[in-house]
Structures are given as structure tokens and as C-alpha cells.
Amino acid sequence: MYFVVTINVGRARAKYKIMPPQMTGDENFERVVRVQQNTLEQLILFLPSLW
């Protein structure tokens, strides 16, 4: 799931013409990036709990 979310960020970068390392710009792009960041934050807790 995380890889799909990361791919969506890449697609959003192309769609809204936001060049890396820029993280701000179009409001919809910022939403997509925030979804990725929230998922990454939750993975830190979720993956160790599986172990």
C-alpha cells in the first residue's frame, strides 16, 4: 500500500508540475503528499507491532 501511495505522489508531481524537492504548490498536491507522510508515520508503529 505504501508503494502505491508513493507512486501517487509521483503522479501528482507530474500532474501539478511540482518539481522535486519542492513540497508546496497546488492544494491537491499537498493533500497527496500529506497522505504519504501520514502513512509513513503510521508504518513506524505498525511494522514493529507485527513482529
PQR file of N, CA, C, O and H, with PARSE charges and radii, in Angstrom:
ATOM      1  N   MET A   1       0.826  -1.182   0.000 -0.4000 1.5000
ATOM      2  CA  MET A   1       0.000   0.000   0.000 -0.0000 2.0000
ATOM      3  C   MET A   1       0.880   1.259   0.000  0.5500 1.7000
ATOM      4  O   MET A   1       0.586   2.231  -0.697 -0.5500 1.4000
ATOM      5  N   TYR A   2       1.956   1.228   0.787 -0.4000 1.5000
ATOM      6  CA  TYR A   2       2.810   2.412   0.856 -0.0000 2.0000
ATOM      7  C   TYR A   2       3.442   2.713  -0.499  0.5500 1.7000
ATOM      8  O   TYR A   2       3.589   3.879  -0.864 -0.5500 1.4000
ATOM      9  H   TYR A   2       2.195   0.439   1.352  0.4000 1.0000
ATOM     10  N   PHE A   3       3.813   1.689  -1.240 -0.4000 1.5000
ATOM     11  CA  PHE A   3       4.405   1.910  -2.558 -0.0000 2.0000
ATOM     12  C   PHE A   3       3.400   2.550  -3.514  0.5500 1.7000
ATOM     13  O   PHE A   3       3.772   3.396  -4.327 -0.5500 1.4000
ATOM     14  H   PHE A   3       3.693   0.741  -0.943  0.4000 1.0000
ATOM     15  N   VAL A   4       2.152   2.161  -3.425 -0.4000 1.5000
ATOM     16  CA  VAL A   4       1.109   2.759  -4.269 -0.0000 2.0000
ATOM     17  C   VAL A   4       0.928   4.232  -3.913  0.5500 1.7000
ATOM     18  O   VAL A   4       0.775   5.075  -4.797 -0.5500 1.4000
ATOM     19  H   VAL A   4       1.849   1.474  -2.764  0.4000 1.0000
ATOM     20  N   VAL A   5       0.948   4.538  -2.621 -0.4000 1.5000
ATOM     21  CA  VAL A   5       0.813   5.926  -2.188 -0.0000 2.0000
ATOM     22  C   VAL A   5       1.999   6.749  -2.691  0.5500 1.7000
ATOM     23  O   VAL A   5       1.830   7.895  -3.106 -0.5500 1.4000
ATOM     24  H   VAL A   5       1.072   3.853  -1.903  0.4000 1.0000
ATOM     25  N   THR A   6       3.194   6.165  -2.654 -0.4000 1.5000
ATOM     26  CA  THR A   6       4.386   6.856  -3.142 -0.0000 2.0000
ATOM     27  C   THR A   6       4.303   7.102  -4.644  0.5500 1.7000
ATOM     28  O   THR A   6       4.684   8.171  -5.120 -0.5500 1.4000
ATOM     29  H   THR A   6       3.331   5.234  -2.317  0.4000 1.0000
ATOM     30  N   ILE A   7       3.812   6.131  -5.382 -0.4000 1.5000
ATOM     31  CA  ILE A   7       3.628   6.301  -6.824 -0.0000 2.0000
ATOM     32  C   ILE A   7       2.611   7.411  -7.098  0.5500 1.7000
ATOM     33  O   ILE A   7       2.763   8.176  -8.050 -0.5500 1.4000
ATOM     34  H   ILE A   7       3.502   5.263  -4.995  0.4000 1.0000
ATOM     35  N   ASN A   8       1.587   7.493  -6.268 -0.4000 1.5000
ATOM     36  CA  ASN A   8       0.590   8.557  -6.437 -0.0000 2.0000
ATOM     37  C   ASN A   8       1.207   9.943  -6.256  0.5500 1.7000
ATOM     38  O   ASN A   8       0.797  10.896  -6.917 -0.5500 1.4000
ATOM     39  H   ASN A   8       1.464   6.871  -5.494  0.4000 1.0000
ATOM     40  N   VAL A   9       2.188  10.056  -5.365 -0.4000 1.5000
ATOM     41  CA  VAL A   9       2.876  11.340  -5.197 -0.0000 2.0000
ATOM     42  C   VAL A   9       3.619  11.693  -6.481  0.5500 1.7000
ATOM     43  O   VAL A   9       3.593  12.844  -6.917 -0.5500 1.4000
ATOM     44  H   VAL A   9       2.521   9.281  -4.828  0.4000 1.0000
ATOM     45  N   GLY A  10       4.277  10.718  -7.081 -0.4000 1.5000
ATOM     46  CA  GLY A  10       4.965  10.963  -8.343 -0.0000 2.0000
ATOM     47  C   GLY A  10       4.015  11.387  -9.442  0.5500 1.7000
ATOM     48  O   GLY A  10       4.322  12.284 -10.227 -0.5500 1.4000
ATOM     49  H   GLY A  10       4.298   9.783  -6.727  0.4000 1.0000
ATOM     50  N   ARG A  11       2.881  10.754  -9.498 -0.4000 1.5000
ATOM     51  CA  ARG A  11       1.876  11.132 -10.498 -0.0000 2.0000
ATOM     52  C   ARG A  11       1.357  12.544 -10.247  0.5500 1.7000
ATOM     53  O   ARG A  11       1.146  13.317 -11.181 -0.5500 1.4000
ATOM     54  H   ARG A  11       2.631  10.025  -8.860  0.4000 1.0000
ATOM     55  N   ALA A  12       1.155  12.864  -8.973 -0.4000 1.5000
ATOM     56  CA  ALA A  12       0.667  14.203  -8.636 -0.0000 2.0000
ATOM     57  C   ALA A  12       1.712  15.261  -8.977  0.5500 1.7000
ATOM     58  O   ALA A  12       1.369  16.362  -9.408 -0.5500 1.4000
ATOM     59  H   ALA A  12       1.326  12.236  -8.215  0.4000 1.0000
ATOM     60  N   ARG A  13       3.000  14.922  -8.780 -0.4000 1.5000
ATOM     61  CA  ARG A  13       4.058  15.867  -9.159 -0.0000 2.0000
ATOM     62  C   ARG A  13       3.978  16.185 -10.648  0.5500 1.7000
ATOM     63  O   ARG A  13       4.098  17.344 -11.047 -0.5500 1.4000
ATOM     64  H   ARG A  13       3.279  14.027  -8.429  0.4000 1.0000
ATOM     65  N   ALA A  14       3.776  15.169 -11.457 -0.4000 1.5000
ATOM     66  CA  ALA A  14       3.685  15.383 -12.900 -0.0000 2.0000
ATOM     67  C   ALA A  14       2.409  16.146 -13.265  0.5500 1.7000
ATOM     68  O   ALA A  14       2.435  17.043 -14.107 -0.5500 1.4000
ATOM     69  H   ALA A  14       3.678  14.228 -11.133  0.4000 1.0000
ATOM     70  N   LYS A  15       1.313  15.789 -12.634 -0.4000 1.5000
ATOM     71  CA  LYS A  15       0.028  16.411 -12.950 -0.0000 2.0000
ATOM     72  C   LYS A  15       0.006  17.897 -12.607  0.5500 1.7000
ATOM     73  O   LYS A  15      -0.491  18.713 -13.382 -0.5500 1.4000
ATOM     74  H   LYS A  15       1.292  15.060 -11.950  0.4000 1.0000
ATOM     75  N   TYR A  16       0.554  18.245 -11.428 -0.4000 1.5000
ATOM     76  CA  TYR A  16       0.506  19.630 -10.964 -0.0000 2.0000
ATOM     77  C   TYR A  16       1.810  20.379 -11.229  0.5500 1.7000
ATOM     78  O   TYR A  16       1.969  21.523 -10.804 -0.5500 1.4000
ATOM     79  H   TYR A  16       0.958  17.582 -10.798  0.4000 1.0000
ATOM     80  N   LYS A  17       2.748  19.727 -11.935 -0.4000 1.5000
ATOM     81  CA  LYS A  17       4.026  20.339 -12.336 -0.0000 2.0000
ATOM     82  C   LYS A  17       4.800  20.893 -11.138  0.5500 1.7000
ATOM     83  O   LYS A  17       5.227  22.048 -11.129 -0.5500 1.4000
ATOM     84  H   LYS A  17       2.619  18.797 -12.280  0.4000 1.0000
ATOM     85  N   ILE A  18       4.966  20.034 -10.128 -0.4000 1.5000
ATOM     86  CA  ILE A  18       5.741  20.378  -8.942 -0.0000 2.0000
ATOM     87  C   ILE A  18       7.058  19.615  -9.023  0.5500 1.7000
ATOM     88  O   ILE A  18       7.068  18.386  -8.970 -0.5500 1.4000
ATOM     89  H   ILE A  18       4.619  19.096 -10.135  0.4000 1.0000
ATOM     90  N   MET A  19       8.157  20.331  -9.151 -0.4000 1.5000
ATOM     91  CA  MET A  19       9.461  19.697  -9.287 -0.0000 2.0000
ATOM     92  C   MET A  19      10.039  19.346  -7.910  0.5500 1.7000
ATOM     93  O   MET A  19       9.895  20.119  -6.962 -0.5500 1.4000
ATOM     94  H   MET A  19       8.148  21.330  -9.194  0.4000 1.0000
ATOM     95  N   PRO A  20      10.691  18.183  -7.800 -0.5600 1.5000
ATOM     96  CA  PRO A  20      11.347  17.859  -6.530  0.2800 2.0000
ATOM     97  C   PRO A  20      12.489  18.823  -6.295  0.5500 1.7000
ATOM     98  O   PRO A  20      13.075  19.250  -7.290 -0.5500 1.4000
ATOM     99  N   PRO A  21      12.844  19.188  -5.167 -0.5600 1.5000
ATOM    100  CA  PRO A  21      12.445  18.852  -3.800  0.2800 2.0000
ATOM    101  C   PRO A  21      11.308  19.719  -3.259  0.5500 1.7000
ATOM    102  O   PRO A  21      11.021  19.676  -2.063 -0.5500 1.4000
ATOM    103  N   GLN A  22      10.664  20.497  -4.108 -0.4000 1.5000
ATOM    104  CA  GLN A  22       9.578  21.361  -3.666 -0.0000 2.0000
ATOM    105  C   GLN A  22       8.422  20.526  -3.112  0.5500 1.7000
ATOM    106  O   GLN A  22       8.021  19.535  -3.723 -0.5500 1.4000
ATOM    107  H   GLN A  22      10.897  20.533  -5.080  0.4000 1.0000
ATOM    108  N   MET A  23       7.891  20.925  -1.963 -0.4000 1.5000
ATOM    109  CA  MET A  23       6.820  20.175  -1.317 -0.0000 2.0000
ATOM    110  C   MET A  23       5.531  20.984  -1.202  0.5500 1.7000
ATOM    111  O   MET A  23       4.546  20.500  -0.645 -0.5500 1.4000
ATOM    112  H   MET A  23       8.216  21.730  -1.467  0.4000 1.0000
ATOM    113  N   THR A  24       5.529  22.196  -1.716 -0.4000 1.5000
ATOM    114  CA  THR A  24       4.328  23.028  -1.664 -0.0000 2.0000
ATOM    115  C   THR A  24       3.954  23.448  -3.079  0.5500 1.7000
ATOM    116  O   THR A  24       4.749  23.345  -4.013 -0.5500 1.4000
ATOM    117  H   THR A  24       6.330  22.589  -2.168  0.4000 1.0000
ATOM    118  N   GLY A  25       2.752  23.912  -3.202 -0.4000 1.5000
ATOM    119  CA  GLY A  25       2.268  24.337  -4.510 -0.0000 2.0000
ATOM    120  C   GLY A  25       0.764  24.213  -4.550  0.5500 1.7000
ATOM    121  O   GLY A  25       0.055  24.859  -3.778 -0.5500 1.4000
ATOM    122  H   GLY A  25       2.106  23.996  -2.442  0.4000 1.0000
ATOM    123  N   ASP A  26       0.284  23.388  -5.444 -0.4000 1.5000
ATOM    124  CA  ASP A  26      -1.147  23.161  -5.593 -0.0000 2.0000
ATOM    125  C   ASP A  26      -1.705  22.494  -4.335  0.5500 1.7000
ATOM    126  O   ASP A  26      -1.063  21.621  -3.751 -0.5500 1.4000
ATOM    127  H   ASP A  26       0.859  22.864  -6.071  0.4000 1.0000
ATOM    128  N   GLU A  27      -2.882  22.902  -3.932 -0.4000 1.5000
ATOM    129  CA  GLU A  27      -3.515  22.365  -2.722 -0.0000 2.0000
ATOM    130  C   GLU A  27      -3.754  20.856  -2.832  0.5500 1.7000
ATOM    131  O   GLU A  27      -3.575  20.131  -1.853 -0.5500 1.4000
ATOM    132  H   GLU A  27      -3.404  23.611  -4.406  0.4000 1.0000
ATOM    133  N   ASN A  28      -4.150  20.384  -3.995 -0.4000 1.5000
ATOM    134  CA  ASN A  28      -4.390  18.952  -4.171 -0.0000 2.0000
ATOM    135  C   ASN A  28      -3.095  18.155  -4.083  0.5500 1.7000
ATOM    136  O   ASN A  28      -3.093  17.038  -3.566 -0.5500 1.4000
ATOM    137  H   ASN A  28      -4.295  20.973  -4.791  0.4000 1.0000
ATOM    138  N   PHE A  29      -1.996  18.710  -4.581 -0.4000 1.5000
ATOM    139  CA  PHE A  29      -0.710  18.036  -4.447 -0.0000 2.0000
ATOM    140  C   PHE A  29      -0.316  17.917  -2.981  0.5500 1.7000
ATOM    141  O   PHE A  29       0.177  16.873  -2.554 -0.5500 1.4000
ATOM    142  H   PHE A  29      -1.998  19.618  -5.002  0.4000 1.0000
ATOM    143  N   GLU A  30      -0.526  18.965  -2.218 -0.4000 1.5000
ATOM    144  CA  GLU A  30      -0.185  18.936  -0.800 -0.0000 2.0000
ATOM    145  C   GLU A  30      -0.997  17.882  -0.062  0.5500 1.7000
ATOM    146  O   GLU A  30      -0.501  17.281   0.890 -0.5500 1.4000
ATOM    147  H   GLU A  30      -0.926  19.813  -2.565  0.4000 1.0000
ATOM    148  N   ARG A  31      -2.223  17.651  -0.477 -0.4000 1.5000
ATOM    149  CA  ARG A  31      -3.044  16.594   0.140 -0.0000 2.0000
ATOM    150  C   ARG A  31      -2.455  15.217  -0.133  0.5500 1.7000
ATOM    151  O   ARG A  31      -2.397  14.373   0.761 -0.5500 1.4000
ATOM    152  H   ARG A  31      -2.626  18.140  -1.251  0.4000 1.0000
ATOM    153  N   VAL A  32      -2.022  14.994  -1.358 -0.4000 1.5000
ATOM    154  CA  VAL A  32      -1.441  13.701  -1.728 -0.0000 2.0000
ATOM    155  C   VAL A  32      -0.156  13.457  -0.939  0.5500 1.7000
ATOM    156  O   VAL A  32       0.081  12.349  -0.459 -0.5500 1.4000
ATOM    157  H   VAL A  32      -2.070  15.680  -2.084  0.4000 1.0000
ATOM    158  N   VAL A  33       0.666  14.487  -0.806 -0.4000 1.5000
ATOM    159  CA  VAL A  33       1.913  14.357  -0.043 -0.0000 2.0000
ATOM    160  C   VAL A  33       1.604  14.093   1.423  0.5500 1.7000
ATOM    161  O   VAL A  33       2.293  13.299   2.064 -0.5500 1.4000
ATOM    162  H   VAL A  33       0.473  15.388  -1.196  0.4000 1.0000
ATOM    163  N   ARG A  34       0.592  14.738   1.957 -0.4000 1.5000
ATOM    164  CA  ARG A  34       0.245  14.541   3.374 -0.0000 2.0000
ATOM    165  C   ARG A  34      -0.228  13.110   3.619  0.5500 1.7000
ATOM    166  O   ARG A  34       0.066  12.533   4.666 -0.5500 1.4000
ATOM    167  H   ARG A  34       0.032  15.384   1.437  0.4000 1.0000
ATOM    168  N   VAL A  35      -0.952  12.539   2.673 -0.4000 1.5000
ATOM    169  CA  VAL A  35      -1.367  11.138   2.804 -0.0000 2.0000
ATOM    170  C   VAL A  35      -0.139  10.244   2.892  0.5500 1.7000
ATOM    171  O   VAL A  35      -0.090   9.329   3.714 -0.5500 1.4000
ATOM    172  H   VAL A  35      -1.191  13.008   1.823  0.4000 1.0000
ATOM    173  N   GLN A  36       0.857  10.508   2.041 -0.4000 1.5000
ATOM    174  CA  GLN A  36       2.076   9.708   2.076 -0.0000 2.0000
ATOM    175  C   GLN A  36       2.796   9.885   3.407  0.5500 1.7000
ATOM    176  O   GLN A  36       3.255   8.901   3.989 -0.5500 1.4000
ATOM    177  H   GLN A  36       0.817  11.251   1.374  0.4000 1.0000
ATOM    178  N   GLN A  37       2.904  11.101   3.895 -0.4000 1.5000
ATOM    179  CA  GLN A  37       3.601  11.351   5.145 -0.0000 2.0000
ATOM    180  C   GLN A  37       2.879  10.714   6.326  0.5500 1.7000
ATOM    181  O   GLN A  37       3.527  10.160   7.214 -0.5500 1.4000
ATOM    182  H   GLN A  37       2.532  11.899   3.422  0.4000 1.0000
ATOM    183  N   ASN A  38       1.566  10.780   6.352 -0.4000 1.5000
ATOM    184  CA  ASN A  38       0.810  10.157   7.432 -0.0000 2.0000
ATOM    185  C   ASN A  38       0.976   8.640   7.406  0.5500 1.7000
ATOM    186  O   ASN A  38       1.102   8.008   8.455 -0.5500 1.4000
ATOM    187  H   ASN A  38       1.040  11.230   5.630  0.4000 1.0000
ATOM    188  N   THR A  39       0.975   8.061   6.216 -0.4000 1.5000
ATOM    189  CA  THR A  39       1.159   6.615   6.096 -0.0000 2.0000
ATOM    190  C   THR A  39       2.531   6.211   6.599  0.5500 1.7000
ATOM    191  O   THR A  39       2.660   5.216   7.312 -0.5500 1.4000
ATOM    192  H   THR A  39       0.873   8.575   5.363  0.4000 1.0000
ATOM    193  N   LEU A  40       3.551   6.964   6.243 -0.4000 1.5000
ATOM    194  CA  LEU A  40       4.904   6.673   6.710 -0.0000 2.0000
ATOM    195  C   LEU A  40       4.994   6.774   8.230  0.5500 1.7000
ATOM    196  O   LEU A  40       5.632   5.937   8.869 -0.5500 1.4000
ATOM    197  H   LEU A  40       3.447   7.772   5.664  0.4000 1.0000
ATOM    198  N   GLU A  41       4.368   7.782   8.809 -0.4000 1.5000
ATOM    199  CA  GLU A  41       4.373   7.930  10.263 -0.0000 2.0000
ATOM    200  C   GLU A  41       3.711   6.740  10.948  0.5500 1.7000
ATOM    201  O   GLU A  41       4.171   6.300  12.002 -0.5500 1.4000
ATOM    202  H   GLU A  41       3.849   8.462   8.290  0.4000 1.0000
ATOM    203  N   GLN A  42       2.657   6.226  10.373 -0.4000 1.5000
ATOM    204  CA  GLN A  42       1.957   5.090  10.979 -0.0000 2.0000
ATOM    205  C   GLN A  42       2.710   3.781  10.783  0.5500 1.7000
ATOM    206  O   GLN A  42       2.588   2.872  11.605 -0.5500 1.4000
ATOM    207  H   GLN A  42       2.284   6.584   9.517  0.4000 1.0000
ATOM    208  N   LEU A  43       3.486   3.671   9.707 -0.4000 1.5000
ATOM    209  CA  LEU A  43       4.284   2.461   9.477 -0.0000 2.0000
ATOM    210  C   LEU A  43       5.304   2.246  10.579  0.5500 1.7000
ATOM    211  O   LEU A  43       5.616   1.106  10.921 -0.5500 1.4000
ATOM    212  H   LEU A  43       3.585   4.410   9.039  0.4000 1.0000
ATOM    213  N   ILE A  44       5.828   3.331  11.139 -0.4000 1.5000
ATOM    214  CA  ILE A  44       6.812   3.234  12.204 -0.0000 2.0000
ATOM    215  C   ILE A  44       6.227   2.488  13.401  0.5500 1.7000
ATOM    216  O   ILE A  44       6.954   1.777  14.095 -0.5500 1.4000
ATOM    217  H   ILE A  44       5.574   4.257  10.861  0.4000 1.0000
ATOM    218  N   LEU A  45       4.961   2.635  13.648 -0.4000 1.5000
ATOM    219  CA  LEU A  45       4.317   1.926  14.765 -0.0000 2.0000
ATOM    220  C   LEU A  45       3.769   0.566  14.339  0.5500 1.7000
ATOM    221  O   LEU A  45       3.798  -0.388  15.116 -0.5500 1.4000
ATOM    222  H   LEU A  45       4.371   3.213  13.084  0.4000 1.0000
ATOM    223  N   PHE A  46       3.280   0.479  13.132 -0.4000 1.5000
ATOM    224  CA  PHE A  46       2.591  -0.727  12.678 -0.0000 2.0000
ATOM    225  C   PHE A  46       3.548  -1.894  12.412  0.5500 1.7000
ATOM    226  O   PHE A  46       3.295  -3.009  12.867 -0.5500 1.4000
ATOM    227  H   PHE A  46       3.256   1.254  12.500  0.4000 1.0000
ATOM    228  N   LEU A  47       4.621  -1.656  11.698 -0.4000 1.5000
ATOM    229  CA  LEU A  47       5.525  -2.754  11.322 -0.0000 2.0000
ATOM    230  C   LEU A  47       6.177  -3.430  12.535  0.5500 1.7000
ATOM    231  O   LEU A  47       6.222  -4.659  12.572 -0.5500 1.4000
ATOM    232  H   LEU A  47       4.827  -0.750  11.329  0.4000 1.0000
ATOM    233  N   PRO A  48       6.681  -2.693  13.521 -0.5600 1.5000
ATOM    234  CA  PRO A  48       7.227  -3.388  14.698  0.2800 2.0000
ATOM    235  C   PRO A  48       6.175  -4.177  15.469  0.5500 1.7000
ATOM    236  O   PRO A  48       6.489  -5.198  16.081 -0.5500 1.4000
ATOM    237  N   SER A  49       4.928  -3.710  15.444 -0.4000 1.5000
ATOM    238  CA  SER A  49       3.885  -4.443  16.160 -0.0000 2.0000
ATOM    239  C   SER A  49       3.601  -5.785  15.502  0.5500 1.7000
ATOM    240  O   SER A  49       3.135  -6.705  16.173 -0.5500 1.4000
ATOM    241  H   SER A  49       4.672  -2.880  14.947  0.4000 1.0000
ATOM    242  N   LEU A  50       3.868  -5.920  14.207 -0.4000 1.5000
ATOM    243  CA  LEU A  50       3.688  -7.218  13.543 -0.0000 2.0000
ATOM    244  C   LEU A  50       4.747  -8.235  13.982  0.5500 1.7000
ATOM    245  O   LEU A  50       4.513  -9.444  14.008 -0.5500 1.4000
ATOM    246  H   LEU A  50       4.247  -5.172  13.662  0.4000 1.0000
ATOM    247  N   TRP A  51       5.902  -7.703  14.319 -0.4000 1.5000
ATOM    248  CA  TRP A  51       6.992  -8.573  14.716 -0.0000 2.0000
ATOM    249  C   TRP A  51       6.779  -9.065  16.106  0.5500 1.7000
ATOM    250  O   TRP A  51       7.601  -9.820  16.626 -0.5500 1.4000
ATOM    251  H   TRP A  51       6.092  -6.722  14.299  0.4000 1.0000
TER
END
